[in-house]
Amino acid sequence: MESEKLLDGRLKLRHLTLVTAVADQGSVIRAAQELHITQPVVTRALHDLETILGVPLFERHHRGMTLTLYGESFVGHARTVLAQLRQAGEELTHLAAGNLGTVTIGIHLAGSNLLLPRAIAALKAAHPSVTVVVREADPDTLRAGLLSGEIDLTLGRLIGSPPPRLTHEQLYREPVRLAARAGHPAHRQRSPSLAQLRRYPWVLPIDRTALRAELEELFTHENVELPADRVECTSMPTLRHFLLSTDAIAALPLLIATQDADLRLIDTPLKSISQAVGITRPSDRPLSPAAEALHQRLREEAGELAELLG
């Protein structure tokens, strides 16, 4: 198709809203219910859109609808356009009210206990009217929020190359260490092995996370099975409470373990495990004024933490 056809006036914003709804819901019926419109309206709009584009966006089957290769590409761009318009509206609203605006940041463990609070405090000191929304979730949920525009940027562990339409910025590297409550019996041992520590309860990251995979590799390397008595959790409040109320052991980012007065490091080095802590943000749209301000504070505070880590 000719790209100019997208600008000839036939393509409407409602087409973008409808196609993303169908992609999310997997069916015309559920998309119509979500948008509070009738099924024929959605069906007709999808037909019009595919006619404008000249390519099929969905494969229809009895269980619903799935995106074609063309659909995957177009829906990604549609989400970006809608996210930018949503961001523009929010910025104009806040600027009209004399405020810098709102920034939503997603977090997943790393950087959440020290870097983010320090950055937010510095931001609020300079811009008291900025609203900061912090959302804690698993990496997949945070990634979806970034792509949809619901989240401005995320802070956490950086793994490999960034997914399409996202970019990484490393702030510092942080070792991962084993930790337990003060007074834990393991603290009386000198460099206890994983085999010795396995008899205690453990808190492990949930399956299919990078740290979980690295820990499994470490246990395998030392020919030790994963602890049978374990809890799988990435919620820091739940994890911390369990560590303090039991004899459980967990692998934690160094700054989380050392900044908690009730936790102590176990004298067992995990030489093969460290993590790059940084920011993930969309690569196809600029940050809002509030998000850019928080971004700069994160960089500044991360520089000080990098020196602390040596």
C-alpha positions as CSV (number, residue, x, y, z in Angstrom):
1,M,0.0,0.0,0.0
2,E,1.0,3.6,-0.4
3,S,1.8,5.3,3.0
4,E,0.1,8.5,1.9
5,K,-3.2,6.7,2.0
6,L,-3.0,6.8,5.8
7,L,-3.1,10.6,5.6
8,D,-5.9,11.0,3.1
9,G,-8.5,11.5,5.9
10,R,-10.1,8.1,5.9
11,L,-8.2,6.7,8.8
12,K,-9.8,7.8,12.1
13,L,-8.7,7.6,15.7
14,R,-11.7,5.3,16.4
15,H,-10.0,2.8,14.0
16,L,-6.9,2.8,16.2
17,T,-9.0,2.4,19.4
18,L,-11.1,-0.4,17.9
19,V,-8.1,-2.4,16.5
20,T,-6.2,-2.3,19.7
21,A,-9.3,-3.4,21.7
22,V,-9.8,-6.4,19.3
23,A,-6.1,-7.3,19.6
24,D,-6.3,-7.1,23.4
25,Q,-9.6,-9.0,23.8
26,G,-9.1,-11.5,21.0
27,S,-12.6,-11.2,19.7
28,V,-15.0,-8.7,18.2
29,I,-17.7,-9.5,20.8
30,R,-15.5,-8.8,23.8
31,A,-14.0,-5.7,22.2
32,A,-17.5,-4.3,21.6
33,Q,-18.4,-5.1,25.2
34,E,-15.3,-3.3,26.5
35,L,-16.0,-0.2,24.3
36,H,-19.7,-0.3,25.1
37,I,-20.7,-0.3,21.4
38,T,-22.4,-2.9,19.2
39,Q,-20.6,-5.8,17.5
40,P,-21.6,-4.6,14.0
41,V,-20.0,-1.3,14.6
42,V,-16.7,-3.0,15.4
43,T,-17.0,-5.4,12.5
44,R,-17.7,-2.6,10.0
45,A,-14.8,-0.5,11.3
46,L,-12.3,-3.4,11.1
47,H,-13.5,-4.0,7.5
48,D,-13.0,-0.3,6.7
49,L,-9.6,-0.3,8.2
50,E,-8.4,-3.4,6.4
51,T,-9.7,-1.8,3.2
52,I,-7.8,1.4,3.8
53,L,-4.6,-0.5,4.6
54,G,-5.0,-3.1,1.9
55,V,-3.8,-6.0,4.1
56,P,-5.5,-8.4,6.6
57,L,-4.9,-7.5,10.2
58,F,-6.5,-10.5,11.8
59,E,-6.9,-14.2,11.2
60,R,-10.5,-15.2,12.0
61,H,-11.2,-18.6,13.5
62,H,-13.9,-20.2,15.7
63,R,-12.1,-19.4,19.0
64,G,-11.6,-15.7,18.2
65,M,-9.1,-13.6,16.3
66,T,-5.4,-13.4,16.2
67,L,-3.1,-10.8,14.7
68,T,-1.4,-11.4,11.3
69,L,2.1,-10.2,10.7
70,Y,0.6,-7.0,9.3
71,G,-1.6,-6.7,12.3
72,E,1.2,-7.0,14.8
73,S,3.0,-4.2,13.0
74,F,0.1,-1.9,12.7
75,V,-1.3,-2.4,16.3
76,G,2.2,-1.6,17.7
77,H,2.1,1.8,15.9
78,A,-1.6,2.3,16.9
79,R,-0.7,1.9,20.5
80,T,2.1,4.4,20.2
81,V,-0.2,7.0,18.6
82,L,-2.8,6.6,21.2
83,A,-0.2,6.7,24.0
84,Q,1.2,10.0,22.6
85,L,-2.2,11.6,22.4
86,R,-3.0,10.5,25.9
87,Q,0.2,11.9,27.1
88,A,-0.4,15.2,25.2
89,G,-3.8,15.6,26.8
90,E,-2.4,15.0,30.3
91,E,0.4,17.5,29.7
92,L,-1.9,20.2,28.5
93,T,-4.2,19.7,31.4
94,H,-1.4,20.0,33.9
95,L,0.3,22.8,32.2
96,A,-2.9,24.8,32.0
97,A,-3.2,24.3,35.8
98,G,0.4,25.5,36.3
99,N,1.7,22.1,37.2
100,L,4.6,20.1,35.8
101,G,2.2,17.1,35.7
102,T,2.2,13.4,36.7
103,V,4.8,10.7,36.1
104,T,4.1,7.0,36.5
105,I,7.1,4.8,37.1
106,G,7.0,1.0,37.3
107,I,9.3,-1.0,39.6
108,H,10.4,-4.6,40.1
109,L,12.6,-5.0,43.2
110,A,16.0,-3.7,42.1
111,G,16.4,0.0,42.8
112,S,13.0,0.3,44.6
113,N,14.2,0.5,48.2
114,L,16.9,3.2,47.9
115,L,17.4,4.7,44.5
116,L,13.7,5.5,43.7
117,P,12.8,7.0,47.1
118,R,15.9,9.3,47.0
119,A,15.1,10.3,43.4
120,I,11.5,11.1,44.3
121,A,12.5,13.1,47.3
122,A,14.9,15.2,45.2
123,L,12.2,15.7,42.5
124,K,9.6,16.8,45.0
125,A,12.0,19.2,46.7
126,A,12.4,20.9,43.4
127,H,8.8,20.5,42.1
128,P,6.3,20.0,44.9
129,S,3.3,19.9,42.6
130,V,4.6,16.9,40.6
131,T,2.5,13.8,41.2
132,V,4.5,10.6,41.2
133,V,2.6,7.3,40.8
134,V,4.6,4.1,41.6
135,R,3.4,0.8,40.2
136,E,5.0,-2.5,41.3
137,A,4.5,-5.4,39.0
138,D,6.2,-8.3,37.2
139,P,8.4,-7.4,34.2
140,D,5.9,-8.5,31.6
141,T,3.2,-6.3,33.1
142,L,5.5,-3.3,33.3
143,R,6.6,-3.9,29.7
144,A,3.0,-3.8,28.5
145,G,2.3,-0.7,30.5
146,L,5.3,1.1,28.8
147,L,4.1,0.1,25.4
148,S,0.5,1.2,26.0
149,G,1.6,4.6,27.6
150,E,0.1,3.8,31.0
151,I,3.7,3.8,32.4
152,D,6.3,6.5,31.5
153,L,9.4,4.6,32.5
154,T,10.4,1.6,34.6
155,L,13.3,1.0,37.1
156,G,14.7,-2.4,37.7
157,R,17.1,-5.0,36.5
158,L,18.1,-4.8,32.8
159,I,18.3,-8.1,31.0
160,G,19.8,-8.5,27.6
161,S,18.7,-6.4,24.7
162,P,15.6,-4.2,25.1
163,P,12.4,-5.4,23.5
164,P,11.2,-3.7,20.3
165,R,10.1,-0.1,20.8
166,L,11.9,0.1,24.2
167,T,15.3,1.3,25.2
168,H,17.6,0.5,28.2
169,E,19.8,2.9,30.1
170,Q,22.1,1.3,32.7
171,L,22.7,3.3,35.9
172,Y,24.9,1.0,37.9
173,R,25.8,-2.7,38.5
174,E,24.7,-4.2,41.8
175,P,25.9,-7.6,43.3
176,V,23.3,-10.1,44.5
177,R,23.9,-11.6,48.0
178,L,22.3,-14.1,50.2
179,A,20.6,-12.6,53.3
180,A,18.6,-13.7,56.3
181,R,17.3,-12.2,59.5
182,A,19.7,-11.0,62.2
183,G,20.3,-13.9,64.5
184,H,19.8,-16.6,61.9
185,P,21.9,-19.7,62.6
186,A,23.6,-19.4,59.2
187,H,25.4,-16.3,60.4
188,R,27.4,-18.4,62.8
189,Q,28.9,-20.4,60.0
190,R,31.9,-19.3,58.0
191,S,31.2,-19.3,54.2
192,P,28.5,-22.0,54.4
193,S,28.0,-23.8,51.1
194,L,24.7,-24.0,49.2
195,A,24.4,-27.6,50.3
196,Q,24.6,-26.5,54.0
197,L,22.1,-23.7,53.5
198,R,19.6,-25.9,51.6
199,R,18.3,-27.3,54.8
200,Y,16.7,-23.9,55.7
201,P,13.6,-22.5,54.0
202,W,14.2,-20.3,51.0
203,V,12.5,-17.5,49.3
204,L,13.2,-17.7,45.5
205,P,12.2,-15.4,42.7
206,I,9.2,-16.7,40.7
207,D,9.8,-19.0,37.7
208,R,10.9,-17.5,34.4
209,T,12.7,-14.5,35.9
210,A,16.3,-13.9,35.2
211,L,17.5,-14.1,38.8
212,R,15.6,-17.4,39.3
213,A,17.4,-18.8,36.2
214,E,20.8,-17.7,37.5
215,L,20.2,-19.2,40.9
216,E,19.1,-22.5,39.4
217,E,22.3,-22.5,37.3
218,L,24.3,-21.8,40.4
219,F,22.7,-24.7,42.3
220,T,23.2,-27.0,39.3
221,H,26.9,-26.0,39.1
222,E,27.4,-27.0,42.7
223,N,25.5,-30.2,42.2
224,V,22.8,-29.2,44.7
225,E,19.1,-29.5,44.2
226,L,16.9,-26.4,44.7
227,P,15.6,-26.2,48.3
228,A,12.4,-28.3,48.7
229,D,11.1,-26.0,51.4
230,R,10.7,-22.8,49.5
231,V,8.4,-19.9,48.8
232,E,8.4,-18.2,45.3
233,C,7.8,-14.5,45.6
234,T,8.9,-11.1,44.2
235,S,6.9,-8.8,46.5
236,M,9.4,-7.1,48.7
237,P,7.0,-6.5,51.7
238,T,5.9,-10.2,51.7
239,L,9.4,-11.4,51.2
240,R,10.8,-9.2,54.0
241,H,8.1,-10.3,56.5
242,F,8.8,-13.9,55.7
243,L,12.5,-13.5,56.2
244,L,12.1,-11.8,59.5
245,S,9.6,-14.2,60.9
246,T,11.3,-17.5,59.9
247,D,14.7,-19.0,59.2
248,A,14.3,-18.4,55.5
249,I,17.1,-17.3,53.2
250,A,16.8,-15.1,50.1
251,A,19.0,-13.8,47.3
252,L,18.7,-10.0,47.3
253,P,20.3,-7.0,45.6
254,L,23.1,-5.8,47.8
255,L,21.6,-2.4,48.6
256,I,18.3,-3.9,49.7
257,A,20.0,-6.3,52.0
258,T,22.5,-3.9,53.5
259,Q,20.1,-1.0,54.0
260,D,17.7,-3.1,56.1
261,A,18.7,-3.0,59.8
262,D,16.9,-6.3,60.5
263,L,18.7,-8.3,57.8
264,R,22.3,-9.6,57.6
265,L,24.4,-10.9,54.7
266,I,25.3,-14.5,54.8
267,D,29.0,-15.2,54.3
268,T,28.5,-17.1,51.0
269,P,29.7,-15.2,47.9
270,L,27.6,-15.5,44.7
271,K,30.4,-14.5,42.4
272,S,28.5,-15.3,39.2
273,I,25.5,-13.2,40.0
274,S,25.2,-9.4,39.7
275,Q,22.7,-7.2,38.0
276,A,22.6,-4.1,35.9
277,V,20.1,-1.7,37.4
278,G,18.6,0.9,35.1
279,I,15.8,2.6,33.3
280,T,13.6,1.2,30.5
281,R,11.6,3.7,28.5
282,P,9.8,3.9,25.1
283,S,12.1,4.6,22.2
284,D,9.4,5.9,19.9
285,R,8.0,8.8,22.0
286,P,9.5,11.5,24.2
287,L,9.1,11.6,28.0
288,S,6.7,14.0,29.5
289,P,8.1,17.0,31.4
290,A,7.4,15.3,34.7
291,A,8.9,12.0,33.5
292,E,12.0,13.7,32.2
293,A,12.5,15.5,35.5
294,L,12.3,12.2,37.4
295,H,14.6,10.6,34.8
296,Q,17.3,13.2,35.6
297,R,16.9,12.7,39.4
298,L,17.3,9.0,38.9
299,R,20.6,9.5,37.0
300,E,21.9,11.9,39.7
301,E,21.1,9.6,42.6
302,A,22.3,6.5,40.8
303,G,25.7,8.2,40.4
304,E,26.0,8.5,44.2
305,L,24.9,4.9,44.7
306,A,27.5,3.7,42.1
307,E,30.2,5.3,44.2
308,L,28.8,3.7,47.3
309,L,29.0,0.3,45.6
310,G,32.6,0.9,44.7
